Each structure stands twice: as structure tokens, then as C-alpha cells.
Amino acid sequence: MRTAIATVSLSGSLEDKLAAAASAGFDGVEIFEPDLVASPLSPARVRETADGLGLSIDMYQPFRDFEGVGPERLEANLRRARRKFELMGELGAGTMLVCSNVAEDAIDDPELSAAQLHRLAEEAQQHGVRIAFEALAWGRHISDYRDAWAVVERADHPALGTCLDSFHILSRGSDPAAIERIPGDKIFYLQLADAPVLGMDVLQWSRHHRCFPGQGGFDLAAFMGHVRAAGYDGPWSLEVFNDHFRQAEPERIAVDARRSLLALGEQVGAADVPPAPRAERFAFAELAVGPASGDRAAEVLEAMGFAHVGPHRSKPVHQWRQGDARVLLNHGDGHAGDDALVSALGVESADPDGAAARAEDLGAALLPRRRGPGEADLAAIAAPDDTTVLFCRTTSGRDLWVGDFVDLEGHPGGDECGITGVDHIVLSQPFDYFDEAVLFYRSVLGLEPRSAQDVAAPHGLLSSRALEAADGRLRLAITVPRLGGGDGRLGELQHVAFAGRDVLGSAHRMRERGVPLLAVPDNYYEDLEARTDLGPERIEALRAAGVLYDADDRGGEFLQLFTEMIGDRLFFEVVQRVGGYDGYGAANSPVRLAAQLNNVTQDGRGVHA
């Protein structure tokens, strides 16, 4: 499987883009003409640079509005093409992308278009290059890939083939099955892009909202099934127009881009990637804390019934446990200042070495770790937001991490408030990292994403998306503000949600033990009584406990209990799932966010809700 990327998909200078593509492991690039025009490098120097980086220049693009024109325009277009063919010779590019004509005066005559493309292919052949003709989704008369292929077939020239672009095909709702009727050797190039399903003008959709495979709503696995059945064996290239990508660090985006191709290739059996070992559950959640936030977190965990198991043998980290829920407080991370935040996730895996090998193949380099004598050798990688993910075992094997902690004799047994384990963890993401984070956890950990949801927060909208292991034992959710450049109060909250046997009982025990529970407004329960048939007694029990309620249409129920903030960004949740409920209480999120804003405002702390 050969991978490539169009330079338009990355930010920076042309040199920056080439360096990023090479560093990420791409085999080749498409040179986007405006990138070359704006570069101080000569075509020969660009070729030399690419060669030095181990990159081939697979295509030069785009050449616009060639076919379906009158005689004078045709001659002008041929002169323009000859200059570009000469440039391609200096560049070392063997294929030029020609887009279908979008001009208002384009002539609707397939015979004429075929004859003119034949002439262009004759010129190209004389210069030792090929033409890949592509139907733009907004082309004036040729906007469907089947029509583009019909013109190429009619032109009948060995230097003329077609380019298939997943966005132009799938955005129109065209059936890709007919790709299989195109001979594989006449598919000269393949461009891939995903996109969220949006109801908008296709040109604006294309120019601003494309994304990498696995980040949108297109069925690219089925699309690639048809392409491979046709016999195409050339590069899989990404051509992605995206406002966020074009202002982000090119190195980061290039890694994400290649990861998306490998994950897609794995889906269709084209990429040799180590299989995703089953992510069984969270072994632990590690919190980076400062002096004050560390004391506060320890107080809250103890009041919630967690036992202080003991310190790490060589690091300033302490383990707290209740049932199968383990929380590590890292007092030396420095990542949080004197705040508290989720800094690492321990993922229980049947094959930690296999999980690490897969992560490396997908562009997530192993992080160096300091390890004392006899301590577990845990493989660690960094998620896009710098959260560390560690692959480990808790009960057996050489990766037995719990042995790295001193077991304090006589510590209380925990389990005093009904917590049994970690239900899910919610991580906030920087504004433009949302799609990248989804792809990372989906591909590296093998989690399946659920539909994204928008949540109304006091200061704007949050986007949230959950990802889950197939058996539902490991659940993760990520959140991000819909709009960047806000006042810092949106999308920054993180929390660990613990599973409980009896949340109402837990609420009363925690209140007695002094756990600072989030105050829920009475208006919430008045509304709950109006829109459900729970009955006044049950509503009053929920109100007295400060517990929020949700239900699904299959009879499942969800109970939620929240602590107040620990610092400005972190809190804990205890949940109870009844009757197969598999959601996250999204309907309650606006109420919870408003209550948290009110809580931190009254306490005089920083407002981050």
C-alpha cells in the first residue's frame, strides 16, 4: 500500500509540507500548483528536496477548464499545458490532474471533450507524462465520475486515464459500484477524503469541510472495495481542504493523515498493521496534581470511600482504590501547575506488547519512561492532546504495574460508597483536535465512535463524542468547544466517572462523609416530574440525593451524581446503569454545566465551565 498526500492538505511553506509528509512516513506527494507558484524554490530544487526526503512527486495539480472549449481557447489551453509539461519534467512529476470544466461557457459536447482530451494526451505523451481526468462535483457538464470515464474511454489514448476522488463521488450520492467497470490500469490516480454529512453547497462543503478517512460520515471502506475490485494498484493519496488543518502544525496533521490511510487500509485488508488487541477496561486513571490540588483530590477520594493503597516505589505517585476503580495522584508531573487534570490512562490489555506495536505502526511513537529496578516495563504513547496512554496488565504478566506501589499495611478496604470500577473518562480537547482525537482512539485502541452530540453550555456549544470497546467495558468521551477563541470557560472540563451499584445510597453515604457534592437546582426536578412518569416519591428521592436521571426508549435508566470541582478543570462522577442503558446522560449536561459554573463562581475560583 503506497501512501501520498496533496500539499494543499498541510499548512506552511512548500518545504514545510514536504518535510512533514516525509517525517510522517508518506511515500509521495501531489504538488498543488499554488504551493509551487508561491515557493521561492525552482521546480528542480523542489524535486531535489523531495528526493532527499525520500518522497516521489506523484502528481502535479490542478489543470483547470481545458475541455469543452472553442478552437481559440483550445490552442491557448494547449500552449498553457505545454509549459506545465516542461515544468513537470523539471519537477519529476509523471501525472497531471485535469479537472472537468466549470466555466459558464463550457460546451456540452462529449465528442468534442473527448477529441480535445485526446489532443492533450498526445502532447503529454511527447513530454513523457500522463493525464488523469477528474469529474469535479460542480463541473459544468461533466460532474459525475461515470461521465468522466465515458469521455476518457471515447478519447482512447494510452496517456489519458481517469482520477477518482472519493469526495466528488460520494458528496453527490453517486453509486461507486460502477468503478468496478473501469479497467484498473485506466485509473491513473486515486484521491481520498472523508467529510461530515452536511446539507450545503457542494463547493463550500468541499473547500472547507473535508477531513481524513475515518473522521467523517462517508463509507470509504465500501468505496475502496470497489476501487480495489477494479484492479487499481497505485497510490492512495489524500486531498483534503480543511480550514483547521491548514492552520495547524503540519507535522502533527501529517501524522494524523497517514494514520487515517493505514486505518482505512486495515479495514479493507490492504495495510499490514498489527491487530488491535482487545482493550478490556481502564486499569487506572492518573491525575496530575499540584500541592493544593493534590491535597484536595486526596481528601475527596478518601471521603468517597477510596483507600490510600500506598506510594509508588520510585516516583511521587500515590494509588487510591475502591473496588476495581484505581486513581493515581501524580504529585511530580508538573503538567497541571497547581490545578488537577487527567494526565494518563492505563488501558488493560491482553497483549500490551501487541498494542504498543500497533500504536507505533500508526504513528504514535513510544514515550521514554524512567523505570526503577524491578518495576513494570509499561509501553506508553502520547494522545494528540498529550494525555499519556499506557498499556498494562493488573493481575498477571511482566507488565504487572500494581507491584510498583508499596502496599501500606492496615489500609482500609475501601468499597464504602458502592463504587465498583471506572465507567468512563471524559477528556477535553484543544479547539482543533476533535477529529484527530477521535481517529487516534479509534485506530490505536480499536474503539468504535458513537454519533457526535452538541451540548448547550452556559458560554456556547460543546461537541462531544463517545468511543467504546465492542463489549462496552472501556468507554471514553471527548469534548471540544464548537468555536475557538472563546474566554477559556468552554470545553476545558475533564472528569472520571465511576460505576456504582446504588447511586442513591452512595449519595447519602458520601454526603455523610463530607464529599462536596454538586448542588442541582430545584427547577431540574420540577421539570423532571413534568416530563416523566417517575412519580413524586421517586422524584423526591432523586432531589434529596442530588442525583440526575435519564432514560432511553428501551426502558434503560441512568443515574448520575457529581462532585464539586477539584481545582478549575476536574471533577468526579458516579453513575449507575440500569436495564442496558448505554448512553451518557447527555440531556443532563446543560444542567450540570450551569450548576458547575454557579459553583465555581460562588467559590471565587477560576470560571471554567
N, C-alpha and C positions, 0 to 999 in steps of 0.2 A: 504494500500500500504506500504510494508516493503522495506526500502532502505538500501543498503550496498555499500561499496567501497573497491576495492582492494588496499592494502597498496602500491603497485607499482605506484599508481596514484598520490601519495603525496611525498613531499621531507622530509628530516630529518631522525632522528633515528626512530626505530620502536615505541618507546614511544611517540615521537613527532607525528607520524602519527595516533596512536590510540587516543591521546588527541585531535587532530584536528578533527578527524572523530566524536568523541563523542560531541565535542563542537558545531559542525555544525548540530547535530541532527540525524546523521545516527543511524540505529538500529543495524547494524552488519558490519563486515569486512571480507574480504578474506585475509588470510596471504600469502603473496608472499614469497616463500621459501628463496630466497636470503636475504630478510629482517630479517628473523629469524636466518639464519646461521650467519649473521654479528652482531647480537644483543648479548650483554652480559647477557641478561635475559634468564633464563631457560624457556622451554615451560610452565611449571607450573606457573612460575612467570608472563609470558605473559597472561596466562588465568586469573590469579588473577587480573592483571592490567585491562584487558578488562572488567571483571566482575564489578570491582569497578567503571568503567566509564559507566556502563550500556550497554556495547556492547556485542553482541554474536559473536563468531568466526564461521562463516558460512561455510567456505571452506578453505582448505589448497591446495596450488597450486604453480607450476605445476609439475606433474609427467610425465616425457618425455620418448618417444621411447620405449614403453612397448610391443605393439602388433606387429605381423608380423615378428617374430624373430625365430631363430633356437632353438633347445632344450636346449643347454648350456646357451645361452643368456637368455632364459625364466627363468631358475632356478635362475640365478643371479638377474634378474629383480624382481622375487618373493621375494628373500631374501631382496632386497632393499625395496620393498613395505612393508614387514612385519615390518621393522624398522620404516618406516614412519607411519604405522598404530599405532604402540606403541606411537610414538611421538604425533600423533593426539589425542590419548586418554589423554595424559597429557595436551595437548593444549585445549581440549574440542571442537575440530572441527569434525563435523559429516560427511563431504563430502570431497572427494579428487578429484581434477580435473586431468584427464589423457588426454594428448594431443595426437593426431594421430602421428604416427612415421614419422620422416622426414629424417631418415638415408638413405644413398645411398644403403645399402644392405638390406633394408626392403623388406620383401617377399610380393608379390602381390597375396594374397590368402584370400578372405573374410571369408571362412570357418575356416581357421587357426586363423585369427584375432578374430573371434567370440569365438572360443574354448579357446583361451588364455585369453580373457577378462572375460569369464565365470570363469576360474580358479582364476583370480584376484578378482572377485566379491565374490567367495567362501571365500577367505582369508579375504576380507574386512568384510564380514558378521560375521565371527568369532570374529572380533575385534569391532563389533558394529558400523561400519561406512559404507558409500556408495561410489560408484564410478560414477562420471559424465564424460562421454567420449565426447571429443570435436574434431571436424574436424578443424585442422589448415588450413588456406587458402593455405599454401605452403606445406601441408603434402605430403609425397612421393606417397602414393597410395590412401589415404583417405583425400580428401581436400574439400569435399562438405558435408554439414550437412545431406543431404539425405542419403549419403553413410554411414556416422557415425551412423545414426539411423538404417539403414538396418543391420549393424553389431550388434548393441545393441539388436535389435529385434531378430536376429538369436541366439544370446548368451542366451537370455531368462533366466535372473536371476533377482530376486527381488532387489538385492543390486546394480544393474547396470542400469543406465539411461544415458541420454544424457545431454550435456551442450550446449545451444545455445548462440553464440556470434555474435552480430549484425555486428561487423566489418568483421569477417571471412566470413559471409554470403553475406553481401551487397558489400564488396570490390570485390568479384568475379562476381558480377552481377547476383547471383543466385536468382531465384524467391522464395521469402519467403512464398508463399501461401501454399506450401506443409507442412509447420509447422503445419497446422491445422489437418493433418493426423496423427500427433504424439499424443498419449494419454497424457493428461496434467500431470498425475502422473508419467510419464516416462521422463518428462523434469525435471531433478533434479536441474538444476541451469540456471540462465539467466545472461549473461554479456552484458552490453551495452556500446557502444562507437560510436561517430559520427566521421566524418573525412571530410576534404575538398576533392573535387573530383580532383585527381591528376593522371597524366599518368606516373607512375613509378613502379618499382619493389614492389610487394605487401608486402614483408618482411620489406623493408625500410620504406614503407608507414605506416605499422603497428607499427613499433618500434619508430617512431619519430613524426608522424603527427596525431595521434588520438586526439580527443577532446571530450568535453562533449556534450550530446544531445542538439541540437539547435544551435551549433556553427559551424557545418559543412554542408555537402551537402546531407547526407543520409535522406531518408524519414522514420524516426524512428516511426512516428505516425502510418503509414501503417504497418510497421514491427510489432509493438506492438499489432495492431489489430489482426494479425494472431496468435501471442503468446497467447493473451487472449482468442481468439476463441478456441484454443486448450485446454483450461482449466487450464493453468499454474497459480498457486496462490502463488508462492514462492517469494523470494527477487528479487528486481530489483537492480542489482549490476553494478557498474561502474568499468571497467578495461580499463584504459586509459594510454597509453605510449605516453608521450609528453615531449619534451626537456625543454620547458618553464616551465611546471607545476612542473617538478622535480628539479627546482632550485628556485622556488618561495616559499613564506611563506606558510606552509601547512595549517594554519588556514584560510587564505584567499581563497585558492584553494578549500578547503573542503566545505566552504560555497557556492562557485560558483557551485561546483559539485552537492550538494544536491538540489540547486535551479534548476539546469537543469533537474533533475529527477522529481521534483514536477511540473515543467512547462510541461514536456512530459506527466506526469500522467494526468494533467489537460486536455491536448489535447484529450486524449482518454477516459476521464471520470473515471479515476482511482484515482485521487487525489482530495481531498476536499479543494480547495483553493478559497477564496473569489474572485468573478469575477472581471476582470479588468474594473473599471469604465471608461467611455469614457474620454480620455484626450482631452479636447476641444481646447486648444491653450496655448501659453505661457502667463501667467499673467504678468510676468516681467522677465528681466534678471538682475541679481545682479552682479556688478563688485567690486572686492576687489581692493582698490587703496591706494597708499601712498600719502604723501603731494604733491609731484611734479606731479605724475601721476594723482592724483585726480583733481588738478587744470587744467591739460591738458585735461582730459576727459570732464570736465565741459565746458571748452572753446569750444571744438569740438562739443559737443552736442548742446550747445546754438547756435553755428554757423550753425548747421544742422537744426535749427528750433525747437528744443525741448524747452519746457517751464520748468523752475525750479518750480515744484509744491510746494515743501516745505520739511522741515526736518522731520525725524521720531521723535515721541514724547519722546522716551527714549534712542535712540541709535544714534550713529554718522553716520546716513544713510540719503541720500537725494534722493528724487524722481524727475525724469525728464520724461516728457511725450510729445508725439506728436501723434495725432490720438489715436489708441489703442496700440501703442508701448510705453512701460514703461521700463525705465532703472533706477536701483537703484545704487547709488555710495556709497559703504560702506567704510568709512574712518577709521574704527576701527577694521577691520578683522585681520590685521597683516599677512594674508596668502600670500600676494603678495610682502611684503617688500615695496620698492618704485616703483615697477612695477605695471601693471594693468592686471587683468585676470578675467575670468568668474568664480565666486565662488559659485553662487547659481542660480537655475532655479525655478521660480514659475510656477507651472502647474495648469491651470484652470481645475477643475474637478467638475462634477455634484454631486459627493459623496466623498468629501475629507476623511471622516472617513473610508469609504469602501476602498479607495485607500491605506490608511495607514495600514489598517488591512491586505490587500493583501501583501503589502511590508514586513510586519513583518512575515507573514507566509512563505514568500520566502527568509527569512534570512537577510533582511535589517532592522536592529534594528532602532527604533525611536531615534533621537538625542535629548539630553536635550537642551532646549531653555530658555533663560531668557525672561520673559514677564512682562511688566508693567501692572498696574491696568487698566482694561477695554480694553486691547489690544487683538487682534485676537489670538486665540489659534491654531496656524498652526502646523500641523504634518510635521516633517522634517526627511528625511533619507539621508544617505551618499551614493553616487555612488562609484564605485570602485576607481575612481581617486580622491576621497574626495570632488567632487562637491556636494553641498547640493541640494537636490530636496525637494521643499515644495509644499504641496497640499493645494489649496486655492480657494476661490471664490472672485470675484471682485465686483459683483453687488448686491449680496443678501446673507443672512445667517450669522450665528455667526462667520464664518471664513472670514468676510469682512475685508481684510487686509488694504485696502486703507484708512480706518478710523484711522489707526495708524500714519498717516502722517498729520502734520499741513498744512492746505491749505492756502498758502500765498495769501492774498487778492491782486487783481490787477496784478497777474502774467499774462504774455502774453498767448494767447490762443494756441500757437503752430500751427502745421499744415501749417507752412510757406514754407516748401520744399516738400510737397506732400507725406510725409511718413504716411502710414495708420496703420501699425502694425509690428509685428515681423514675417518675413517669415521663417527663420530657424536660428539655432545656431550651430556653429561648435566648438567642443571641441577636443583638443589634448589629447592623452593618453600616459602614460608611455609605453615603448617599449613592454612589455609582457602583457599588459592589454587589448588588442584589442578584443579578443574573449569574455573575461569576460564582457567588457562594452556592447558589442552587446547583450549578453544574459541578462544582467541586465535591459537594457532599453526595450528589447523585452518582457521579462516576467513581470517585475514590472509595466511598464506603458502600456503594451499591444500594443507597436508599432511594425510595420512589417518592417523587414530589407529588403533593396534592395541589389542587387548584389554589391560585393566589387569591387573597382576600384583601379588601381595603377596609381599614378601621378608622372611624372618625375619632380623632384625639382632640383635646382642647385647643391645640395650636396648629391643626391641619390634619392631613390624611397620612396614615401609615399603610404601607403594603406589608402583608405578612404571608409567609408560605411555609407549610409544614412538610417535612420529609420523614419517611418512616421505613423501617425494615419490613420485609414481607410479612413477618409474623407479628408485627406491631410491638415488639419488645423494646425497640430502640426508637425513640421519637425525638425529633429536633425541629425547632421552628426558627425562622429568621425574620427579622423585621427591618424596614428601612423607610425613611420619610419619602413620600411621593415627590416632593420638591426639595431641592437643595438650597443652601444659602439662608436657612432659617436662623432662629435665635438660639439654637442649641438645645431646645427643650423637647425636640421631637425625635423619636426613633433611637434614643440612646439607652433605653432601659433593657436590662438583662435579668433573667431570673431562672432559678432552678425550681421545678415543680416536682414535689414528692408525691408518691402514691400512698393513699391512706385507706384503711379498712372501714373507718367510720368517721367521716369528716365532722359531723355534728358533735360527736363525742370528743374528737380531737380539739375542736374549737373551744369547748368548755374546759378541757384539761389545760390547754395552752394559756387560756385567759387566767386560770387559777395560778399558773406557774409564772405569770408576768410577761408572756410573749406579747410584744407590741403589735397587735392585730390591726389591720386597716379598717377604719370606720366606713361602713357602707351607708349611704343616705337612706332615710325612710322612704323617700319617693320611689326608690327602686322596688321596695317590697309592695308599695301601693300599686305600682304598675304590674308587678309580677302577679298579684292577686287578680288584677283586671284581665290579664291576657292568658291566664292558665286556670285549670280547674283543680289546683292543688288543695284547696280548702283552707280555711282560716287557721286551723291548728298547725298545719304544716308550714304555712307562711310565717306564723309567729315563731315557730322553732327555728326557721332559717334566719329570721330577723334577730332573734336573741343571740344566735351564734355568729352573726355577721358573715354568713355563708351565701354565695351566689349560686344560682340554679340555671341549668339549661337542659333541654331535652331534644331528642331527634324524632323524626317521623316514624321510627320503628319501635318506639317505646323506651329507648335508652335514656338514661339520665346522667347528669354531670353536676357534681357539687364542687365548689371552689372556695378556698379560704386563703387569704393573703396576709402576709406580714406588712408592717410599715417598711419604709425604705431603710436600707443599711448603707449609709452614705448617700450619694446622689443618683446612683445608677442601678443598684442591685436590690432585689427583694426575693423572698421565698414564697412559694405557693404549695398548698396541699390540696390534692384532688381525689375524688372518688368517682370511678366509672361504674355505672350500673346498667345491666341489660344490654351489653355490647356497644355502648356509646363509644364512638371513635373520633369525636371532634375535639375541639379545644376551648369551647365556650366563647366563640368569637362575638356572639351577641352581647356578652357582658363586658367586653373590652372597653368600650367607651365609658361605662360607669366606673370601672376600675381605674382607668387613666385619669378621669376627672377627680376621683377620690384621692389618688396619689398626688396630683397637683395641689389639691387643697391641703393635704397632709404636710407636704414639704414646705409650702408657703407659710403655714401656721408655725412650723418649727423654725423658720428662718434660715433653712438650708438652701442650697442652690436649687433652682427650679428646673428639673429635667424630666418632664413627663410628656 
